[in-house]
Amino acid sequence: MLKAAWRFRRFLLPHAPALGAGALLVVLGTLLALAQPWPLQVIVDGVVGGQAQDGWLPTLIAGSSGNRSVVLIRALAATVLLVGLSALIGYISDLLMNRAGARTIVTIRGALFAHVQRLSLSFHLDQRVGDLVARLTTDIDRSQNMLVAIFDTLIPNAVMLAGLAAVMVLVEPSFGLLALSIAPPLFLVTYHFTRKIRRASRSAREADAGLAAMTNETLGAIRVVQAFGRERLEDDRFAGHSRESLTASLRAIKLRAGLPPLIELISLAGTLLVTYVGVQRVLDGRMSLGVLLVFLSYLRSLYRPMRALSKMSYVVSQGVASAERVDAMLGTDDTIPQARDARPVRRLRGRVELRNVTFAYDPAKPRVLNAASLAVEPGEHVGIVGRTGAGKSTLISLIPRFYDPQAGSILLDGIDIRDLHLADLRRQISLVLQEPFLFYGTILDNIRYGDPAASLDQVWEAATRAHVTEFLDRLPQGLDTRIGERGGTLSGGQRQRIAVARAMLHDAPILILDEPTTGLDRDSEALVLDGLHRLTRDRTTFVISHHPAALARVDRIIEVRDGHLLPSAPAPHHHSAGLRLTPQVTRHRADT
């Protein structure tokens, strides 16, 4: 458990003052708690038994007065004072440490999200989104529960156990050691069960992550599921994952349920042993009744932390398993490397050159690109064609460094892209993909994603040029209309036009269009192509497409074949005939 918390030490360090103050208050609260049984000893031995007090604490409580009524009042007042101060200090220490724990978890969650975002595209393609979401949500929550248990239960009870053991041995060494004789079996039982619970919790956590991943995948493809009528199949898959998760969870629950009764039985044995020996000592005159009552109180206090620690084993075991998953993700080093002396740049002209670029997703498989070379001048429009799987999308993915080639280099304005700040490099490039991704939110939010600092006038201008305004008047709130996740409430053409407006607002010198008109009807294609024509003006543009209309305005066409870039037939330059404007486009052009 402490090892799991140690994994997060760099996140805990900024909260060290609060944690340190909380720990000191815990020690102070423990000392006050250890003093609480002694007023009872003063009452039993001093007030009832009339015995003189021995020891600095009983003497301090009883005072110098020989009046039993005064001693009784002082003992009662001491009880109220000790309990009140202990409660106040416990409240403040819990507040300090639990606040620090909660803030630490918020920092960890933010760091994990930032780290996952910056991991390479190849990493994300090998992961299940549901599992990543589970690490960012459920695993973080269980790690928080573990930290709260450490600060709220482990530290106070551990300090209390140490204090009780020390005081019992100091007051009556032999009797104290007798009372502590059950500590080893308690420790061994707790350790044995905790290890088993941790393993079961780890299995349950992995099963939960698989269930979350499967759920995310199915709901994300709900249109396909319903189209093929596979709801029953997905029900069965979900039930299978649920059974796996349930089996692992029940195993952990069974172990957790078995630990407290064992702790209770061992504690009972210790209580009976101490009571029997203690009463014999009182009868023999070797111990006062008040001291025996103090020891019995300490014994209850000794077993209470042990029971509390045993009950927190399940929460901690879950937290340890989740902390391991969070730490493993934080330790994943699969980011695109950036040179230490990377050059910051502003806006580039847009010249792109590939020099003998070789790339393969897997060294054991054939190369996707093999010594490929290409030079594209600023403002030039290049069409990229080739059979499915030839490497067209791979080629354009290398320019923004979604992947790095194994050999060769890619230059922007004569600068190797590996020598540029990654953020600066990607500011030079806009993408419009075959399946545009829109976020849950308003149309305004999605267009402004291209430039969060853009004014409303700039957004409106981009929306007008991309023909987004053509359908805005049919929406209830125009730009402020909230769209579903992934833009599910809009048509394909509407989503693509919003993506074009977003790219316009990004205003990058290099533009990548990956099958931007696939699946669109004639009118939607015409509107999208007209918006793209406006977008590509004076920008270096790469167009991947099999549609003649999308390639009509390119300056030349390059074919990707067998890992090489080959000049294809000259571009048709159907500037007028390649794109026949529909009446809908003509009317909207006139309106705008």
C-alpha positions in Angstrom: 0.0 0.0 0.0 2.7 2.5 1.0 4.6 1.4 -2.1 1.6 2.2 -4.2 1.4 5.6 -2.6 5.1 6.1 -3.1 4.4 5.9 -6.9 2.7 9.2 -6.6 5.3 11.0 -4.5 6.0 13.7 -7.1 2.3 14.6 -7.0 2.2 14.5 -3.1 5.3 16.7 -2.7 3.6 20.1 -3.4 1.2 19.2 -0.6 4.0 18.2 1.9 3.3 21.2 4.3 -0.4 20.2 4.7 0.5 16.5 5.0 3.3 17.3 7.5 1.0 19.4 9.7 -1.7 16.8 9.5 0.8 14.1 10.6 2.0 16.2 13.6 -1.6 16.7 14.6 -2.2 12.9 14.4 0.7 12.3 16.8 -0.7 15.0 19.1 -4.2 13.5 18.9 -2.8 10.1 19.6 -1.1 11.3 22.8 -4.4 12.9 23.9 -6.2 9.6 23.2 -3.6 7.7 25.2 -4.3 9.9 28.1 -8.1 9.5 28.1 -8.3 6.3 30.2 -6.2 7.8 33.1 -9.0 10.0 34.6 -10.9 6.8 35.1 -7.9 5.3 36.9 -7.8 8.4 39.2 -11.6 8.0 39.9 -11.4 4.3 40.7 -8.1 4.2 42.7 -8.1 7.8 44.1 -11.7 8.7 44.6 -13.3 5.3 45.3 -10.3 3.4 46.6 -8.7 6.4 48.5 -5.2 5.5 47.2 -2.5 8.0 46.6 -1.7 8.6 42.9 1.5 7.3 41.4 2.9 8.7 38.2 3.1 12.1 36.7 -0.2 12.0 34.7 -2.5 10.7 37.5 -0.8 13.1 39.9 -1.4 16.0 37.4 -5.1 15.0 37.0 -5.8 14.6 40.8 -3.9 17.7 41.9 -2.6 18.3 45.4 -6.0 18.4 47.1 -6.9 15.5 49.3 -10.6 16.2 48.9 -12.2 13.3 47.0 -14.9 15.5 45.6 -12.3 17.9 44.2 -10.4 15.0 42.7 -13.6 13.6 41.1 -14.4 17.0 39.5 -10.8 17.4 38.3 -10.9 13.9 36.8 -14.2 14.5 35.0 -13.0 17.9 33.7 -9.8 16.2 32.5 -12.0 13.6 30.6 -14.0 16.4 28.9 -10.9 18.3 28.0 -9.0 15.3 26.6 -11.9 14.1 24.5 -12.8 17.6 23.2 -9.2 18.4 22.2 -8.7 15.0 20.7 -11.9 15.4 18.6 -10.9 18.9 17.4 -7.4 17.8 16.5 -8.7 14.7 14.7 -11.1 16.9 12.7 -8.3 19.3 11.7 -5.8 16.6 10.8 -8.4 14.7 8.8 -9.3 17.9 6.9 -5.7 18.7 6.2 -4.7 15.3 4.9 -7.8 14.4 3.1 -7.8 17.7 1.3 -4.2 17.2 0.3 -5.2 13.7 -0.9 -8.1 14.9 -3.0 -6.0 17.7 -4.6 -3.3 15.2 -5.3 -5.7 13.0 -7.1 -7.0 16.0 -9.2 -3.3 16.7 -10.2 -2.7 13.0 -11.0 -5.9 12.9 -13.2 -4.8 16.0 -15.1 -1.3 14.7 -15.5 -2.6 11.3 -16.8 -5.0 12.9 -19.2 -2.2 15.2 -20.6 0.2 12.3 -20.9 -2.3 10.1 -22.7 -3.1 12.9 -25.2 0.6 13.2 -26.0 1.3 9.5 -26.6 1.9 8.6 -30.2 -0.8 7.6 -32.6 0.6 4.1 -32.9 0.1 3.7 -29.2 -3.5 4.8 -29.4 -4.2 2.5 -32.3 -3.2 -0.5 -30.1 -5.3 0.5 -27.2 -9.0 0.2 -26.4 -10.6 3.5 -25.7 -12.8 2.1 -22.9 -9.7 0.8 -21.0 -8.1 4.3 -21.2 -11.3 5.9 -20.0 -11.4 3.4 -17.1 -7.9 4.4 -16.1 -8.8 8.1 -16.1 -12.0 7.6 -14.2 -12.5 4.4 -12.1 -8.8 3.7 -11.5 -8.2 7.3 -10.4 -11.3 7.2 -8.1 -10.1 4.0 -6.5 -6.6 5.4 -6.1 -8.2 8.4 -4.4 -10.0 6.0 -2.0 -6.7 4.3 -1.3 -5.0 7.7 -0.5 -7.9 8.7 1.7 -7.7 5.4 3.5 -4.0 5.9 4.1 -4.4 9.4 5.5 -7.7 8.8 7.3 -7.2 5.2 8.6 -3.7 3.9 8.2 -1.6 6.7 9.6 -3.8 7.5 12.7 -4.3 3.9 13.6 -0.6 3.0 13.0 0.5 5.9 15.3 -2.1 4.8 17.8 -0.9 1.2 17.8 2.7 2.3 18.3 1.7 4.6 21.1 -0.4 2.0 22.8 2.3 -0.6 22.7 4.9 1.8 24.1 2.7 3.0 27.0 1.6 -0.5 27.9 5.2 -1.7 28.1 6.3 1.3 30.0 3.5 1.1 32.6 3.7 -2.6 33.2 6.4 -4.3 31.1 5.5 -7.9 31.6 1.7 -7.3 31.5 2.1 -5.1 28.5 4.1 -7.7 26.6 1.3 -10.2 27.5 -1.3 -7.9 26.0 0.8 -7.5 22.9 1.4 -11.3 22.5 -1.5 -11.5 20.0 -0.1 -8.9 17.7 2.1 -11.3 15.7 -0.8 -13.7 14.8 -3.0 -10.7 14.0 -0.3 -9.3 11.7 0.2 -12.7 9.9 -3.5 -13.2 9.3 -3.9 -9.7 8.0 -0.9 -9.9 5.8 -2.0 -13.3 4.3 -5.5 -12.2 3.6 -4.4 -8.8 2.2 -2.1 -10.4 -0.4 -4.9 -12.6 -1.6 -7.4 -9.7 -1.7 -4.9 -7.7 -3.7 -4.5 -10.4 -6.3 -8.3 -10.8 -6.5 -8.8 -7.1 -6.8 -6.2 -6.9 -9.6 -8.1 -9.5 -11.5 -11.4 -7.8 -10.9 -10.0 -4.5 -12.0 -8.8 -5.9 -15.3 -12.2 -7.5 -15.8 -13.9 -4.2 -15.2 -11.6 -2.5 -17.7 -12.5 -5.1 -20.3 -16.2 -4.5 -19.6 -15.8 -0.8 -20.0 -13.8 -1.2 -23.2 -16.5 -3.5 -24.7 -19.3 -1.1 -23.6 -17.6 1.9 -25.2 -16.9 0.0 -28.4 -20.5 -1.3 -28.7 -22.2 2.0 -27.9 -19.8 3.8 -30.3 -20.9 1.5 -33.1 -24.6 1.5 -32.2 -25.7 2.3 -35.7 -23.9 -0.8 -37.0 -25.2 -3.0 -34.2 -28.8 -2.0 -35.0 -28.3 -2.1 -38.7 -27.2 -5.8 -38.5 -29.7 -6.6 -35.8 -26.9 -7.8 -33.4 -28.4 -6.5 -30.2 -28.8 -10.1 -28.8 -25.1 -10.9 -29.7 -23.9 -7.8 -27.9 -26.2 -8.6 -24.9 -24.4 -12.0 -24.7 -21.0 -10.4 -25.0 -21.8 -7.9 -22.3 -23.2 -10.6 -20.1 -20.0 -12.6 -20.6 -17.8 -9.7 -19.6 -20.1 -9.0 -16.6 -19.9 -12.6 -15.4 -16.1 -12.4 -15.6 -16.1 -9.2 -13.6 -18.6 -10.6 -11.1 -16.6 -13.8 -10.5 -13.4 -11.8 -9.8 -15.2 -9.3 -7.6 -17.0 -12.1 -5.6 -13.6 -13.8 -5.0 -12.3 -10.5 -3.5 -15.5 -10.0 -1.5 -15.3 -13.5 0.0 -11.8 -12.9 1.2 -12.7 -9.5 2.6 -15.7 -11.0 4.5 -13.5 -13.7 6.0 -10.9 -11.4 7.5 -12.8 -9.4 10.2 -14.3 -12.5 11.9 -10.8 -13.9 12.3 -9.6 -10.6 13.7 -12.5 -10.6 16.1 -11.7 -14.2 17.3 -8.0 -13.5 17.8 -8.9 -10.2 19.6 -11.3 -12.1 21.9 -8.6 -14.6 22.8 -6.3 -11.7 23.7 -9.0 -9.9 25.8 -9.8 -13.1 27.7 -6.1 -13.8 28.4 -5.4 -10.3 29.7 -8.6 -10.1 31.7 -7.8 -13.4 33.5 -4.2 -12.5 34.3 -5.1 -9.0 35.2 -7.8 -10.0 37.7 -5.4 -12.5 39.3 -2.9 -9.6 39.7 -5.5 -7.4 41.3 -6.5 -10.1 43.6 -2.9 -10.7 44.5 -2.4 -7.0 45.2 0.2 -6.6 42.4 -1.9 -4.3 40.4 -4.6 -1.7 41.2 -8.1 -2.1 39.8 -7.7 1.3 38.1 -4.6 0.3 36.2 -6.4 -2.9 35.1 -9.2 -0.8 33.7 -6.7 1.4 31.9 -5.1 -1.7 30.4 -8.5 -3.1 29.3 -9.3 0.2 27.7 -6.0 0.2 26.0 -6.6 -3.4 24.9 -9.9 -2.4 23.3 -8.1 0.6 21.7 -5.4 -1.8 20.5 -7.8 -4.1 18.7 -9.9 -1.4 17.3 -7.1 -0.1 14.9 -6.3 -3.7 13.9 -10.0 -4.2 13.0 -10.1 -0.9 11.2 -6.9 -1.8 9.2 -8.4 -5.2 8.3 -11.6 -3.7 7.1 -9.8 -1.2 4.8 -7.9 -4.0 3.2 -10.4 -4.4 0.3 -10.4 -0.7 -0.5 -6.7 -0.5 -0.3 -6.3 -3.6 -2.5 -8.6 -2.1 -5.1 -6.6 1.1 -4.9 -3.3 -0.6 -5.2 -4.4 -2.5 -8.3 -5.7 0.8 -9.8 -2.6 2.7 -8.8 -0.5 0.2 -10.6 -2.6 0.7 -13.8 -2.3 4.5 -13.5 1.4 4.4 -12.8 2.0 2.0 -15.7 0.2 4.4 -18.0 2.2 7.4 -16.6 5.4 5.4 -17.2 4.5 4.6 -20.8 7.1 6.3 -22.9 5.7 6.2 -26.4 5.6 9.8 -27.3 7.0 11.4 -30.5 10.6 12.5 -29.5 11.4 16.2 -29.7 14.9 17.6 -30.0 16.2 19.5 -27.0 17.2 22.3 -29.2 14.0 22.3 -31.3 13.5 25.4 -33.3 10.4 27.5 -32.6 8.9 28.9 -35.8 5.9 31.1 -36.7 4.1 30.7 -40.0 6.1 28.9 -42.8 5.6 29.3 -46.5 4.6 25.7 -47.0 7.3 24.0 -49.0 7.2 20.3 -48.3 10.0 17.9 -49.3 10.4 14.1 -48.7 13.9 12.8 -49.1 14.3 9.0 -49.4 11.7 8.4 -46.8 11.3 4.7 -45.7 8.6 3.7 -43.3 7.1 0.4 -42.0 4.6 0.0 -39.2 6.3 -3.3 -38.2 10.0 -4.0 -39.1 9.0 -7.6 -39.7 6.5 -6.6 -42.4 6.9 -5.1 -45.8 7.7 -1.4 -46.0 4.8 0.9 -46.7 7.2 3.5 -48.2 10.6 2.7 -49.6 13.1 5.5 -50.3 10.2 7.8 -51.3 11.0 11.3 -52.5 8.8 14.2 -53.3 9.0 18.0 -53.5 6.0 20.3 -53.3 6.3 24.0 -53.7 4.4 26.6 -51.6 0.8 26.9 -52.8 1.0 23.8 -55.0 -1.9 21.4 -55.1 -1.0 17.7 -55.3 -3.4 14.8 -55.7 -2.4 11.5 -54.1 -3.8 8.3 -55.6 -3.2 4.6 -55.3 -4.9 1.3 -54.5 -6.4 0.7 -51.1 -3.6 0.0 -48.6 -0.9 1.4 -50.9 0.2 4.0 -48.2 -1.6 7.2 -49.1 -2.8 8.0 -45.6 0.5 6.8 -44.2 2.3 9.3 -46.4 0.3 12.3 -45.3 0.5 11.1 -41.6 4.2 11.5 -41.7 4.1 15.2 -42.4 2.5 16.2 -39.0 4.7 13.6 -37.3 1.9 11.2 -36.3 4.7 8.7 -37.1 8.4 9.1 -37.7 10.1 7.4 -40.7 12.8 4.8 -40.1 15.0 6.4 -42.7 15.1 9.6 -44.7 13.8 13.0 -43.7 10.9 15.3 -44.3 11.5 19.1 -44.6 9.2 22.1 -44.3 10.8 25.2 -45.9 14.1 23.3 -45.8 13.9 22.5 -42.1 13.8 18.9 -40.9 10.5 18.5 -39.1 12.3 16.6 -36.3 14.1 19.9 -35.5 10.9 21.8 -35.0 8.8 22.1 -31.9 6.0 19.6 -32.3 3.3 22.2 -31.5 4.8 24.7 -34.0 4.9 22.0 -36.7 1.3 21.0 -36.2 0.2 24.7 -36.3 1.4 24.7 -39.9 -1.0 21.9 -41.0 -4.8 21.6 -41.2 -6.6 18.4 -41.9 -10.0 17.6 -43.3 -10.6 13.8 -43.1 -13.0 11.4 -44.7 -14.9 11.0 -41.5 -14.9 14.4 -39.8 -14.9 14.2 -36.0 -17.2 16.7 -34.3 -17.3 17.1 -30.5 -20.4 17.2 -28.3 -21.3 20.8 -28.0 -22.4 23.6 -30.3 -21.6 24.2 -33.9 -19.8 27.4 -32.8 -17.6 25.4 -30.4 -16.7 22.9 -33.1 -15.7 25.6 -35.7 -13.8 27.6 -33.1 -11.8 24.4 -32.3 -9.6 25.5 -35.2 -8.7 28.7 -33.3 -10.1 29.1 -29.7 -9.2 32.8 -29.7 -11.2 33.6 -32.9 -13.9 36.2 -32.7 -17.5 35.6 -33.5 -17.1 37.6 -36.7 -14.2 35.4 -37.8 -16.2 32.2 -37.0 -19.1 33.6 -39.0 -16.9 34.4 -42.0 -15.4 30.9 -42.0 -18.9 29.4 -41.7 -20.1 31.5 -44.6 -17.2 30.6 -46.9 -17.6 26.8 -46.0 -21.3 27.0 -46.7 -22.2 26.1 -43.1 -24.6 29.1 -43.1 -26.6 27.3 -45.9 -28.2 25.0 -43.3 -28.0 27.1 -40.2 -31.4 28.8 -40.7 -32.9 25.3 -40.5 -31.5 24.7 -37.1 -33.2 25.9 -33.9 -30.4 28.1 -32.6 -28.1 28.6 -35.5 -24.4 28.5 -34.5 -25.4 27.8 -30.9 -27.3 24.6 -31.8 -26.0 21.8 -29.7 -25.1 18.7 -31.8 -24.8 15.1 -30.6 -21.6 13.2 -30.0 -19.5 12.9 -33.1 -22.1 15.2 -34.8 -24.6 12.4 -35.0 -27.5 14.7 -35.4 -26.1 16.2 -38.6 -25.8 14.8 -42.1 -22.4 13.8 -43.6 -22.3 16.8 -45.8 -23.1 19.2 -42.9 -20.4 17.6 -40.7 -17.9 17.9 -43.5 -18.7 21.6 -44.1 -18.2 22.3 -40.4 -14.8 20.5 -40.6 -13.9 22.7 -43.6 -14.8 25.9 -41.6 -12.7 24.6 -38.7 -9.7 24.2 -41.0 -10.3 27.7 -42.5 -10.2 29.1 -39.0 -7.0 27.2 -38.2 -5.5 29.1 -41.2 -2.4 26.9 -41.7 -0.2 27.1 -44.8 -0.4 23.3 -45.5 -3.6 21.5 -46.0 -4.3 17.8 -46.0 -7.6 16.5 -47.5 -8.1 12.7 -47.0 -11.1 11.5 -49.1 -13.1 14.7 -48.2 -16.1 13.9 -50.4 -16.5 10.1 -50.0 -20.1 9.1 -49.3 -21.7 12.5 -50.1 -24.6 13.1 -52.4 -24.3 15.4 -55.4 -25.5 18.6 -53.8 -23.5 18.0 -50.6 -20.4 17.2 -52.6 -20.8 20.4 -54.6 -21.1 22.5 -51.5 -18.1 20.8 -49.8 -15.9 21.1 -52.9 -16.7 24.7 -53.3 -15.8 25.3 -49.7 -12.6 23.3 -50.2 -11.8 25.4 -53.3 -11.9 28.6 -51.1 -10.0 26.8 -48.3 -7.1 25.6 -50.6 -6.5 28.9 -52.2 -2.8 29.9 -51.7 -2.1 26.9 -49.5 0.1 23.9 -50.2 -2.5 21.1 -50.5 -2.4 17.3 -50.6 -5.7 15.7 -51.8 -6.2 12.0 -51.3 -9.2 10.9 -53.4 -10.5 8.5 -56.0 -13.1 11.1 -57.1 -12.3 13.0 -60.3 -14.2 16.0 -59.0 -12.0 16.2 -55.9 -8.9 16.0 -58.0 -10.1 18.5 -60.7 -8.2 21.5 -59.3 -4.8 19.8 -58.4 -1.6 20.8 -60.3 -0.3 17.3 -60.5 -1.1 13.7 -59.4 1.3 11.4 -57.6 0.6 7.6 -57.4 1.7 5.6 -54.4 2.7 2.2 -55.7 4.9 -0.5 -54.1 6.3 1.9 -51.6 7.4 4.5 -54.2 5.9 7.9 -55.3 5.4 7.9 -59.0 4.1 10.7 -61.2 0.7 9.8 -62.6 -1.3 11.2 -65.5 -1.4 15.0 -65.6 -4.1 16.6 -63.6 -7.2 17.2 -65.6 -7.6 20.9 -64.5 -11.4 20.8 -64.9 -11.7 24.2 -63.3 -15.0 24.7 -64.8 -16.2 21.3 -65.9 -14.8 19.2 -63.1 -17.1 20.9 -60.6 -20.5 21.6 -61.9 -22.2 24.0 -59.5 -25.6 22.9 -58.6 -28.4 25.5 -58.4 -28.2 25.1 -54.6 -24.5 26.1 -54.6 -25.1 28.9 -57.1 -27.9 30.4 -55.0 -25.8 30.2 -51.8 -22.8 31.8 -53.5 -25.1 34.7 -54.6 -26.5 35.0 -51.1 -23.1 35.2 -49.5 
